[in-house]
Amino acid sequence: MPTAAGGLPEGSPQRPTTPSAYPAVHDMPPTRATPMLSDADAKKLEDDLIATRNRAAAAAKAAADADKP
C-alpha cells in the first residue's frame, strides 16, 4: 500500500512475529474464570479481617503490658 494511502514508508521494520511481553494499551484483560465475591462473601471476608485485626491488636497490647516492669 502506498505511503500516501496510509501504508508504511519504505525501509520501515517489519512487525515482530512474537507477541510483546506487555499487552497493548487498548487490550482488555480476559474475562475472569471465577466469579467475583458475592455480597455475603464480601461481608464475611470483611468481618474475618476485622476480627484478625482486633486479635492482633489485643495480642500486641498484652505483649506490651507484659514487658512493662
C-alpha positions as CSV (number, residue, x, y, z in Angstrom):
1,M,0.0,0.0,0.0
2,P,1.5,3.4,-0.8
3,T,2.5,5.8,2.0
4,A,0.0,8.4,0.8
5,A,-2.8,5.9,1.3
6,G,-1.7,5.0,4.9
7,G,0.9,2.4,4.2
8,L,4.3,2.2,5.9
9,P,7.2,4.1,4.4
10,E,9.9,2.1,2.6
11,G,12.6,0.8,4.9
12,S,10.4,0.6,7.9
13,P,11.0,-2.5,10.1
14,Q,8.6,-5.5,9.9
15,R,6.3,-6.2,12.7
16,P,7.7,-8.8,15.2
17,T,6.4,-12.3,14.8
18,T,6.3,-13.0,18.6
19,P,3.9,-11.0,20.7
20,S,5.2,-8.5,23.2
21,A,5.7,-9.4,26.8
22,Y,3.4,-6.5,27.8
23,P,-0.2,-6.0,26.4
24,A,-1.0,-3.1,24.2
25,V,-2.7,-0.1,25.9
26,H,-6.1,-0.8,24.3
27,D,-6.1,-4.5,25.0
28,M,-8.6,-5.6,27.6
29,P,-7.8,-8.4,30.1
30,P,-9.7,-11.7,29.5
31,T,-12.9,-12.3,31.5
32,R,-12.4,-13.9,34.9
33,A,-12.7,-17.7,35.0
34,T,-14.1,-17.5,38.6
35,P,-16.9,-15.2,39.6
36,M,-16.3,-12.2,41.9
37,L,-17.3,-12.3,45.6
38,S,-21.0,-12.2,46.4
39,D,-22.2,-9.5,48.9
40,A,-22.4,-12.2,51.6
41,D,-18.9,-13.5,50.9
42,A,-17.5,-10.0,50.9
43,K,-19.2,-9.2,54.2
44,K,-17.8,-12.4,55.7
45,L,-14.3,-11.7,54.5
46,E,-14.5,-8.1,55.9
47,D,-15.7,-9.4,59.3
48,D,-12.9,-12.0,59.3
49,L,-10.3,-9.3,58.6
50,I,-11.7,-7.1,61.3
51,A,-11.6,-9.9,63.8
52,T,-8.0,-10.7,62.8
53,R,-7.0,-7.1,63.2
54,N,-8.6,-6.9,66.7
55,R,-6.9,-10.2,67.8
56,A,-3.5,-8.8,66.6
57,A,-4.1,-5.5,68.4
58,A,-5.1,-7.3,71.6
59,A,-2.0,-9.6,71.4
60,A,0.3,-6.6,70.8
61,K,-1.3,-4.8,73.8
62,A,-0.8,-7.8,76.0
63,A,2.8,-8.2,74.9
64,A,3.4,-4.5,75.6
65,D,1.8,-4.8,79.1
66,A,3.8,-7.9,79.9
67,D,7.1,-6.0,79.1
68,K,6.3,-3.2,81.5
69,P,8.0,-3.5,84.9
